[in-house]
Structures are given as structure tokens and as C-alpha cells.
Amino acid sequence: MKPYISLIIPAYNEELRLGNTLKLTISYLNSIPHPYEIIVSDDGSKDKTTEVAKQFQDVRVVGDGVNYGKGAAVRRGMLEAKGDIRVFSDADLSTPIYEIEKVLTQLNAGFDICIGSRAIDDNLIRKHQPFYREFMGKTFNKLVQIFALKGISDTQCGFKGFTEKAAEDVFSRSQINGFGFDVEILYLARKLGYEIKEIGVEWYNDERTTVHPIKDSIQMFKEIIKVRRLHKDL
């Protein structure tokens, strides 16, 4: 049966968190009336991420053993998915899986893309990042607004949903492999005429984040500068 929902979880060295994430995710998706598939897109993990994922019968693992970056992992999962609705979620479930209902509501209402946001309703942030990470995140978003993408208040929340058509069109054109891919896919979506809905979602900071506040921020800035050049012909 063709799945209605494809849930893509990009993962790099997530053996300690992934098992619990998959248990919670499968339990929730079994409670709603939609056929689904779960894809763990392994980004060349050096630990037992793949082995953990393969313990679950309802999970498909994709990846070729090479660490390209989160953007590449999400792209692979989105393009190998079969669902009418395709959602990617971070492996730490910083946004709880039940927030997928909000995404489904907006996509069923006619939007092509629905993205979770931490900036719309501060009350939904149940556990904040350290102040310096929040400051750097807000600074990054201001740079995004200036150089690439106006009108979206939080491009980096790792919880985004796409219709099948939008996912295949956008991700087949995306090229950025690092964390700056979020900006690129939204930039592409807007250039291609897709309707984007930004919604507030619950969010819990996980102190075990692998995102380096300085090194990765510099790399993301370099990537957003590339976005316009990469897609200037659209």
C-alpha cells in the first residue's frame, strides 16, 4: 500500500537517541488512521545508528556510508520516500512527533509546504537553548532575511512537511549538503511558486546537539550566500 505519510529522520551518530525516538514515533503513527513509512537516512554514521534503526521492522534505512551532511541526508530520504505527504524530523524529536498533525492540517488545506517555527509563539518553546545559541540563531535569521529569504521567521527548525509534488520538485534541485540546506529548499520553493505555511510548534532544546555554535554558523552563512548563485536561472 502506498503510504500517506513518509517520515524522514536524518541521522548521524545517533545510536543513543534513535531507539527511543523510533519507539515514540512508531507508537504515535500507529495511533492515527494513515498508512506510513519511516525512513532513517543515515549520514555515514561511525557508531551503531544503522544497527539500531534496523531493529525496527517498520523502519527503512537509506545511505551509502559516506558523511555528506544533513542536507544530503534529508534530500536522499525525501527523494526515496513514497508518501503523499513527506515530513522530516530531527532525530532528537526536539519537536514532538504529535506536532505532525498541525503539518497535515495545513497541507490538507492546500498549502504545498508547512514548516515548524520556534519564532511564532515563544510559549511553545518548552525548553530554551542557552542564551548565546538563541542570540546566534536570531542573528542568523536576520542574515537570511537580508541575503536570501524574506518573510520567514525561523528557517532552521528541523520539522518540515511537503506534498509529494513539492518534495520531489524542490529536493531534486537542491545542492547544499550542510545545515544551510533549509534556506535553500525554502528559497527554491518560493521561486518555484509553492505556497509555504509557517506554524508554531512545540520545541524542546536537547543539550546533546551536534551543531557547533561558531563553526557551523560560519559554514551556514557561506551556504546562504551561495543560494542565489546556485539558482540564479530559476
ABEGO torsion letter per residue (X at the ends): XBBABBBBBBBBGAAAAAAAAAAAAAAAAAABBBBBBBBBBBBGBABAAAAAAAABAABBBBEAGBBAEAAAAAAAAAAABABABBBBBBAAGABBAAAAAAAAAAAAAGBABBBBBAAABAAABABBBBAAAAAAAAAAAAAAAAAABBGBABAABABBBBBAAAAAAAAAABABABAAAAAAAAAAAAAAGBBBBBBBBBBBBBAABABBAAAAAAAAAAAAAAAAAAAAAX
